[in-house]
Amino acid sequence: MKGDEGSVLVVDDNEVNRDLLARRLQRQGHAVTVAVDGSQALELMRSAPFDLVLLDIMMPQMNGYEVLEHLKADEKLRYIPVIMISAVDDIDSIVRCIQLGAEDYLSKPFNPVLLKARISACLEKKRLRDQEQAYLQKLADEQEKSERLLLNILPKAIAERLKSGENTIADSFADVTVMFADLVGFTKLSTHLSPAELVELLNEIFSAFDELADCYGLEKIKTIGDAYMVVGGLPTPSDDHAEAIAEMAIEIQATIAKVRTKSDRQLSIRIGIHTGPVEAGVIGTKKFTYDLWGDTVNTASRMESQGVPGGIQVTVATYDRLRDKYDFEERGIIQVKGKGDMMTYLLISRKA
């Protein structure tokens, strides 16, 4: 729709009136389509866009009032402006048309100047509404994009709290399970890869981990270089967080076993798991980060860093939660930095 021109549908069962009105509108620069009755008009409107409808009231089978009712009941068509036209010039007809949602009312025979003015006014309102809808759609698209970005950074429950106006989010969780997974020898391997190859490989691996986290209802916290941190039991508490973490750990080992570098090197990964209390919260005002703190996090990290390549090392706290459903190998007591002597176990598999 450019300037004062528009796509106009003329609906009139009288051929003379229909052709006369169509020619007049065409001379004004409008693209005109005609319909001989209400049913044809509705079919045309459902198959092509129109900026304005000139609708006769007195028609057989389906009169203008009925067409207008159908039009306003259709979610896709209800915003097309309609000017009712009729040889009947009485206040009751005008009131009824306006109540049914018509934009304007014209009586036959038409005053050319009045006809042009009212059509121009309706088309201008349509233009303004289309601009408003386009702007609102753009806002909605931007908001959806912002939502997706926010959910890529923060858990959904935390994002909702931020959007509701909470400025400081800090929570204590008495019982969660934290897992760290770190690729063995990746620093040395990275010296043989180009930056693009390195990023591509890490993206492939961590994307697979992300899918596993989603599958088991776990919350990815962050990646640190070639290490991956995930937690179960927050921000929404659950009873099976240790089991969910165990399942993901086993799947991670299976996933890494299938990964090969371009030089056909097989990768290995160390995994450490611990269960206990943590503090969690959102840090930052511009670049948000949802993070965890506490001895449980430090211990899980130690289980990974002092673990066995290709193994899943867990503490007694995690072992006690899982021993009825999973097979373990006792690693024994090891010296853990900052913790002293600790009894540890290697998670092998789910019990048959």
Contacts in CASP RR format, 6 or more apart in sequence:
PFRMAT RR
TARGET T0000
AUTHOR 0000-0000-0000
METHOD contacts of the structure
MODEL  1
MKGDEGSVLVVDDNEVNRDLLARRLQRQGHAVTVAVDGSQALELMRSAPF
DLVLLDIMMPQMNGYEVLEHLKADEKLRYIPVIMISAVDDIDSIVRCIQL
GAEDYLSKPFNPVLLKARISACLEKKRLRDQEQAYLQKLADEQEKSERLL
LNILPKAIAERLKSGENTIADSFADVTVMFADLVGFTKLSTHLSPAELVE
LLNEIFSAFDELADCYGLEKIKTIGDAYMVVGGLPTPSDDHAEAIAEMAI
EIQATIAKVRTKSDRQLSIRIGIHTGPVEAGVIGTKKFTYDLWGDTVNTA
SRMESQGVPGGIQVTVATYDRLRDKYDFEERGIIQVKGKGDMMTYLLISR
KA
1 7 0 8 1.000
1 51 0 8 1.000
1 123 0 8 1.000
1 126 0 8 1.000
1 127 0 8 1.000
1 130 0 8 1.000
4 28 0 8 1.000
4 120 0 8 1.000
4 123 0 8 1.000
4 124 0 8 1.000
5 28 0 8 1.000
5 29 0 8 1.000
5 30 0 8 1.000
5 31 0 8 1.000
5 123 0 8 1.000
6 29 0 8 1.000
6 30 0 8 1.000
6 31 0 8 1.000
6 51 0 8 1.000
6 52 0 8 1.000
6 123 0 8 1.000
7 30 0 8 1.000
7 31 0 8 1.000
7 33 0 8 1.000
7 48 0 8 1.000
7 49 0 8 1.000
7 50 0 8 1.000
7 51 0 8 1.000
7 52 0 8 1.000
8 25 0 8 1.000
8 30 0 8 1.000
8 31 0 8 1.000
8 32 0 8 1.000
8 33 0 8 1.000
8 50 0 8 1.000
8 51 0 8 1.000
8 52 0 8 1.000
8 53 0 8 1.000
8 54 0 8 1.000
8 119 0 8 1.000
9 32 0 8 1.000
9 33 0 8 1.000
9 34 0 8 1.000
9 35 0 8 1.000
9 41 0 8 1.000
9 44 0 8 1.000
9 45 0 8 1.000
9 50 0 8 1.000
9 52 0 8 1.000
9 53 0 8 1.000
9 54 0 8 1.000
10 18 0 8 1.000
10 21 0 8 1.000
10 22 0 8 1.000
10 25 0 8 1.000
10 32 0 8 1.000
10 33 0 8 1.000
10 34 0 8 1.000
10 35 0 8 1.000
10 54 0 8 1.000
11 34 0 8 1.000
11 35 0 8 1.000
11 37 0 8 1.000
11 38 0 8 1.000
11 40 0 8 1.000
11 41 0 8 1.000
11 53 0 8 1.000
11 54 0 8 1.000
11 55 0 8 1.000
11 56 0 8 1.000
11 59 0 8 1.000
11 64 0 8 1.000
11 67 0 8 1.000
12 18 0 8 1.000
12 21 0 8 1.000
12 34 0 8 1.000
12 36 0 8 1.000
12 54 0 8 1.000
12 56 0 8 1.000
12 59 0 8 1.000
12 85 0 8 1.000
13 36 0 8 1.000
13 37 0 8 1.000
13 56 0 8 1.000
13 59 0 8 1.000
13 60 0 8 1.000
14 56 0 8 1.000
15 36 0 8 1.000
17 56 0 8 1.000
17 108 0 8 1.000
18 34 0 8 1.000
18 36 0 8 1.000
19 34 0 8 1.000
21 54 0 8 1.000
21 85 0 8 1.000
21 110 0 8 1.000
22 32 0 8 1.000
22 34 0 8 1.000
24 110 0 8 1.000
24 112 0 8 1.000
24 115 0 8 1.000
25 32 0 8 1.000
25 119 0 8 1.000
26 32 0 8 1.000
28 116 0 8 1.000
28 119 0 8 1.000
30 119 0 8 1.000
33 44 0 8 1.000
33 48 0 8 1.000
33 50 0 8 1.000
35 41 0 8 1.000
35 44 0 8 1.000
37 59 0 8 1.000
37 60 0 8 1.000
37 61 0 8 1.000
37 62 0 8 1.000
38 59 0 8 1.000
38 61 0 8 1.000
38 62 0 8 1.000
38 64 0 8 1.000
38 66 0 8 1.000
38 67 0 8 1.000
39 61 0 8 1.000
39 62 0 8 1.000
41 53 0 8 1.000
41 55 0 8 1.000
41 67 0 8 1.000
42 67 0 8 1.000
42 70 0 8 1.000
42 71 0 8 1.000
44 50 0 8 1.000
45 53 0 8 1.000
45 71 0 8 1.000
45 77 0 8 1.000
45 80 0 8 1.000
46 74 0 8 1.000
46 76 0 8 1.000
46 77 0 8 1.000
50 80 0 8 1.000
51 80 0 8 1.000
51 81 0 8 1.000
51 123 0 8 1.000
51 126 0 8 1.000
52 80 0 8 1.000
52 81 0 8 1.000
52 82 0 8 1.000
52 83 0 8 1.000
52 119 0 8 1.000
52 122 0 8 1.000
52 123 0 8 1.000
52 126 0 8 1.000
53 71 0 8 1.000
53 80 0 8 1.000
53 81 0 8 1.000
53 82 0 8 1.000
53 83 0 8 1.000
54 82 0 8 1.000
54 83 0 8 1.000
54 85 0 8 1.000
54 106 0 8 1.000
54 119 0 8 1.000
55 64 0 8 1.000
55 67 0 8 1.000
55 68 0 8 1.000
55 82 0 8 1.000
55 83 0 8 1.000
55 84 0 8 1.000
55 85 0 8 1.000
55 102 0 8 1.000
56 64 0 8 1.000
56 84 0 8 1.000
56 85 0 8 1.000
56 86 0 8 1.000
57 63 0 8 1.000
57 64 0 8 1.000
57 65 0 8 1.000
57 84 0 8 1.000
57 85 0 8 1.000
57 86 0 8 1.000
57 88 0 8 1.000
57 93 0 8 1.000
57 97 0 8 1.000
58 64 0 8 1.000
58 86 0 8 1.000
58 87 0 8 1.000
58 88 0 8 1.000
59 67 0 8 1.000
64 84 0 8 1.000
65 96 0 8 1.000
65 97 0 8 1.000
65 100 0 8 1.000
68 82 0 8 1.000
68 84 0 8 1.000
68 97 0 8 1.000
68 100 0 8 1.000
68 101 0 8 1.000
68 102 0 8 1.000
69 100 0 8 1.000
71 77 0 8 1.000
71 78 0 8 1.000
71 80 0 8 1.000
71 82 0 8 1.000
72 78 0 8 1.000
72 100 0 8 1.000
72 101 0 8 1.000
79 129 0 8 1.000
80 126 0 8 1.000
81 103 0 8 1.000
81 104 0 8 1.000
81 122 0 8 1.000
81 123 0 8 1.000
81 125 0 8 1.000
81 126 0 8 1.000
82 101 0 8 1.000
82 102 0 8 1.000
82 103 0 8 1.000
83 102 0 8 1.000
83 103 0 8 1.000
83 104 0 8 1.000
83 105 0 8 1.000
83 106 0 8 1.000
83 118 0 8 1.000
83 119 0 8 1.000
83 122 0 8 1.000
84 93 0 8 1.000
84 97 0 8 1.000
84 102 0 8 1.000
84 104 0 8 1.000
84 105 0 8 1.000
84 106 0 8 1.000
85 105 0 8 1.000
85 106 0 8 1.000
85 107 0 8 1.000
85 108 0 8 1.000
85 110 0 8 1.000
86 93 0 8 1.000
86 105 0 8 1.000
86 106 0 8 1.000
86 107 0 8 1.000
86 108 0 8 1.000
87 107 0 8 1.000
87 108 0 8 1.000
88 107 0 8 1.000
89 107 0 8 1.000
93 105 0 8 1.000
94 105 0 8 1.000
97 105 0 8 1.000
98 105 0 8 1.000
103 122 0 8 1.000
103 125 0 8 1.000
104 118 0 8 1.000
104 121 0 8 1.000
104 122 0 8 1.000
106 114 0 8 1.000
106 115 0 8 1.000
106 118 0 8 1.000
147 159 0 8 1.000
150 159 0 8 1.000
150 162 0 8 1.000
150 288 0 8 1.000
151 159 0 8 1.000
153 288 0 8 1.000
153 289 0 8 1.000
153 290 0 8 1.000
154 162 0 8 1.000
154 282 0 8 1.000
154 288 0 8 1.000
154 290 0 8 1.000
155 219 0 8 1.000
155 234 0 8 1.000
155 235 0 8 1.000
155 290 0 8 1.000
157 235 0 8 1.000
157 236 0 8 1.000
158 169 0 8 1.000
158 235 0 8 1.000
158 281 0 8 1.000
158 282 0 8 1.000
158 290 0 8 1.000
161 169 0 8 1.000
162 169 0 8 1.000
162 282 0 8 1.000
162 288 0 8 1.000
168 282 0 8 1.000
169 281 0 8 1.000
169 282 0 8 1.000
170 279 0 8 1.000
170 280 0 8 1.000
170 281 0 8 1.000
170 282 0 8 1.000
171 234 0 8 1.000
171 235 0 8 1.000
171 279 0 8 1.000
171 280 0 8 1.000
171 281 0 8 1.000
172 277 0 8 1.000
172 278 0 8 1.000
172 279 0 8 1.000
172 280 0 8 1.000
173 233 0 8 1.000
173 234 0 8 1.000
173 237 0 8 1.000
173 277 0 8 1.000
173 278 0 8 1.000
173 279 0 8 1.000
173 280 0 8 1.000
174 276 0 8 1.000
174 277 0 8 1.000
175 233 0 8 1.000
175 237 0 8 1.000
175 241 0 8 1.000
175 275 0 8 1.000
175 276 0 8 1.000
175 277 0 8 1.000
176 231 0 8 1.000
176 232 0 8 1.000
176 233 0 8 1.000
176 234 0 8 1.000
176 241 0 8 1.000
176 275 0 8 1.000
176 276 0 8 1.000
176 277 0 8 1.000
176 278 0 8 1.000
176 296 0 8 1.000
177 231 0 8 1.000
177 232 0 8 1.000
177 233 0 8 1.000
177 241 0 8 1.000
177 242 0 8 1.000
177 244 0 8 1.000
177 245 0 8 1.000
177 273 0 8 1.000
177 274 0 8 1.000
177 275 0 8 1.000
177 276 0 8 1.000
177 318 0 8 1.000
177 321 0 8 1.000
178 229 0 8 1.000
178 230 0 8 1.000
178 231 0 8 1.000
178 232 0 8 1.000
178 245 0 8 1.000
178 273 0 8 1.000
178 274 0 8 1.000
178 275 0 8 1.000
178 276 0 8 1.000
178 278 0 8 1.000
178 292 0 8 1.000
178 296 0 8 1.000
178 297 0 8 1.000
178 300 0 8 1.000
179 229 0 8 1.000
179 230 0 8 1.000
179 231 0 8 1.000
179 245 0 8 1.000
179 248 0 8 1.000
179 249 0 8 1.000
179 271 0 8 1.000
179 272 0 8 1.000
179 273 0 8 1.000
179 300 0 8 1.000
180 227 0 8 1.000
180 228 0 8 1.000
180 229 0 8 1.000
180 271 0 8 1.000
180 272 0 8 1.000
180 300 0 8 1.000
180 301 0 8 1.000
180 303 0 8 1.000
180 304 0 8 1.000
180 305 0 8 1.000
181 209 0 8 1.000
181 227 0 8 1.000
181 228 0 8 1.000
181 229 0 8 1.000
181 230 0 8 1.000
181 249 0 8 1.000
181 252 0 8 1.000
181 269 0 8 1.000
181 270 0 8 1.000
181 271 0 8 1.000
181 272 0 8 1.000
181 304 0 8 1.000
182 226 0 8 1.000
182 227 0 8 1.000
182 228 0 8 1.000
182 269 0 8 1.000
182 270 0 8 1.000
182 271 0 8 1.000
182 304 0 8 1.000
182 305 0 8 1.000
183 189 0 8 1.000
183 205 0 8 1.000
183 226 0 8 1.000
183 227 0 8 1.000
183 256 0 8 1.000
183 267 0 8 1.000
183 268 0 8 1.000
183 269 0 8 1.000
184 267 0 8 1.000
184 268 0 8 1.000
184 269 0 8 1.000
184 270 0 8 1.000
184 309 0 8 1.000
184 310 0 8 1.000
185 268 0 8 1.000
186 226 0 8 1.000
186 267 0 8 1.000
187 226 0 8 1.000
189 261 0 8 1.000
189 265 0 8 1.000
189 267 0 8 1.000
190 198 0 8 1.000
190 226 0 8 1.000
192 263 0 8 1.000
193 201 0 8 1.000
193 261 0 8 1.000
193 262 0 8 1.000
197 262 0 8 1.000
201 259 0 8 1.000
201 261 0 8 1.000
202 223 0 8 1.000
202 225 0 8 1.000
202 226 0 8 1.000
204 259 0 8 1.000
205 255 0 8 1.000
205 256 0 8 1.000
205 259 0 8 1.000
205 267 0 8 1.000
206 223 0 8 1.000
206 228 0 8 1.000
208 255 0 8 1.000
209 220 0 8 1.000
209 228 0 8 1.000
209 230 0 8 1.000
209 248 0 8 1.000
209 252 0 8 1.000
209 255 0 8 1.000
210 220 0 8 1.000
212 218 0 8 1.000
212 248 0 8 1.000
212 251 0 8 1.000
212 252 0 8 1.000
212 255 0 8 1.000
213 219 0 8 1.000
213 220 0 8 1.000
213 230 0 8 1.000
213 248 0 8 1.000
215 248 0 8 1.000
216 244 0 8 1.000
216 245 0 8 1.000
216 247 0 8 1.000
216 248 0 8 1.000
217 232 0 8 1.000
217 244 0 8 1.000
218 230 0 8 1.000
218 231 0 8 1.000
218 232 0 8 1.000
218 233 0 8 1.000
218 241 0 8 1.000
218 244 0 8 1.000
218 245 0 8 1.000
218 248 0 8 1.000
219 230 0 8 1.000
219 231 0 8 1.000
219 232 0 8 1.000
219 233 0 8 1.000
219 234 0 8 1.000
219 235 0 8 1.000
220 228 0 8 1.000
220 229 0 8 1.000
220 230 0 8 1.000
221 229 0 8 1.000
221 230 0 8 1.000
221 231 0 8 1.000
221 290 0 8 1.000
221 291 0 8 1.000
221 292 0 8 1.000
222 229 0 8 1.000
222 289 0 8 1.000
222 291 0 8 1.000
223 229 0 8 1.000
227 304 0 8 1.000
230 245 0 8 1.000
230 248 0 8 1.000
231 241 0 8 1.000
231 245 0 8 1.000
231 278 0 8 1.000
231 292 0 8 1.000
232 238 0 8 1.000
232 241 0 8 1.000
232 244 0 8 1.000
232 245 0 8 1.000
233 241 0 8 1.000
234 278 0 8 1.000
234 280 0 8 1.000
235 280 0 8 1.000
238 244 0 8 1.000
241 275 0 8 1.000
242 273 0 8 1.000
242 275 0 8 1.000
242 318 0 8 1.000
242 321 0 8 1.000
242 322 0 8 1.000
243 321 0 8 1.000
243 322 0 8 1.000
243 325 0 8 1.000
245 273 0 8 1.000
245 318 0 8 1.000
246 273 0 8 1.000
246 312 0 8 1.000
246 318 0 8 1.000
246 322 0 8 1.000
246 326 0 8 1.000
246 347 0 8 1.000
246 350 0 8 1.000
247 350 0 8 1.000
249 271 0 8 1.000
249 272 0 8 1.000
249 273 0 8 1.000
249 312 0 8 1.000
249 347 0 8 1.000
250 312 0 8 1.000
250 347 0 8 1.000
250 349 0 8 1.000
250 350 0 8 1.000
252 269 0 8 1.000
252 271 0 8 1.000
253 269 0 8 1.000
253 271 0 8 1.000
253 310 0 8 1.000
253 311 0 8 1.000
253 312 0 8 1.000
256 267 0 8 1.000
256 268 0 8 1.000
256 269 0 8 1.000
256 310 0 8 1.000
257 266 0 8 1.000
259 266 0 8 1.000
259 267 0 8 1.000
260 266 0 8 1.000
260 267 0 8 1.000
261 267 0 8 1.000
268 309 0 8 1.000
268 310 0 8 1.000
269 309 0 8 1.000
269 310 0 8 1.000
269 311 0 8 1.000
270 304 0 8 1.000
270 305 0 8 1.000
270 307 0 8 1.000
270 308 0 8 1.000
270 309 0 8 1.000
270 310 0 8 1.000
270 311 0 8 1.000
270 313 0 8 1.000
271 304 0 8 1.000
271 310 0 8 1.000
271 311 0 8 1.000
271 312 0 8 1.000
271 313 0 8 1.000
272 300 0 8 1.000
272 301 0 8 1.000
272 303 0 8 1.000
272 304 0 8 1.000
272 307 0 8 1.000
272 312 0 8 1.000
272 313 0 8 1.000
272 314 0 8 1.000
273 300 0 8 1.000
273 303 0 8 1.000
273 312 0 8 1.000
273 313 0 8 1.000
273 314 0 8 1.000
273 315 0 8 1.000
273 318 0 8 1.000
273 347 0 8 1.000
274 296 0 8 1.000
274 299 0 8 1.000
274 300 0 8 1.000
274 303 0 8 1.000
274 314 0 8 1.000
274 315 0 8 1.000
274 317 0 8 1.000
274 318 0 8 1.000
275 296 0 8 1.000
275 315 0 8 1.000
275 317 0 8 1.000
275 318 0 8 1.000
275 321 0 8 1.000
276 296 0 8 1.000
276 317 0 8 1.000
277 294 0 8 1.000
277 296 0 8 1.000
278 292 0 8 1.000
278 293 0 8 1.000
278 294 0 8 1.000
278 296 0 8 1.000
278 297 0 8 1.000
279 292 0 8 1.000
279 293 0 8 1.000
279 294 0 8 1.000
280 290 0 8 1.000
280 291 0 8 1.000
280 292 0 8 1.000
280 293 0 8 1.000
281 290 0 8 1.000
281 291 0 8 1.000
281 292 0 8 1.000
282 288 0 8 1.000
282 289 0 8 1.000
282 290 0 8 1.000
283 289 0 8 1.000
283 290 0 8 1.000
283 291 0 8 1.000
299 315 0 8 1.000
299 336 0 8 1.000
299 339 0 8 1.000
302 336 0 8 1.000
302 337 0 8 1.000
302 338 0 8 1.000
302 339 0 8 1.000
303 313 0 8 1.000
303 314 0 8 1.000
303 315 0 8 1.000
303 344 0 8 1.000
304 313 0 8 1.000
305 337 0 8 1.000
306 313 0 8 1.000
306 334 0 8 1.000
306 336 0 8 1.000
306 337 0 8 1.000
307 313 0 8 1.000
307 344 0 8 1.000
308 331 0 8 1.000
308 346 0 8 1.000
311 346 0 8 1.000
311 347 0 8 1.000
312 346 0 8 1.000
312 347 0 8 1.000
312 348 0 8 1.000
313 331 0 8 1.000
313 344 0 8 1.000
313 345 0 8 1.000
313 346 0 8 1.000
313 347 0 8 1.000
314 322 0 8 1.000
314 328 0 8 1.000
314 344 0 8 1.000
314 345 0 8 1.000
314 346 0 8 1.000
314 347 0 8 1.000
315 342 0 8 1.000
315 343 0 8 1.000
315 344 0 8 1.000
315 345 0 8 1.000
316 342 0 8 1.000
316 343 0 8 1.000
316 344 0 8 1.000
316 345 0 8 1.000
319 328 0 8 1.000
319 345 0 8 1.000
322 328 0 8 1.000
322 347 0 8 1.000
324 351 0 8 1.000
325 350 0 8 1.000
325 351 0 8 1.000
326 347 0 8 1.000
326 348 0 8 1.000
326 349 0 8 1.000
326 350 0 8 1.000
326 351 0 8 1.000
327 348 0 8 1.000
327 349 0 8 1.000
327 350 0 8 1.000
327 351 0 8 1.000
328 345 0 8 1.000
328 346 0 8 1.000
328 347 0 8 1.000
328 348 0 8 1.000
329 345 0 8 1.000
329 346 0 8 1.000
329 348 0 8 1.000
330 345 0 8 1.000
330 346 0 8 1.000
331 344 0 8 1.000
331 345 0 8 1.000
331 346 0 8 1.000
332 343 0 8 1.000
332 344 0 8 1.000
332 345 0 8 1.000
333 341 0 8 1.000
333 342 0 8 1.000
333 343 0 8 1.000
333 344 0 8 1.000
334 341 0 8 1.000
334 342 0 8 1.000
334 344 0 8 1.000
335 341 0 8 1.000
336 342 0 8 1.000
END
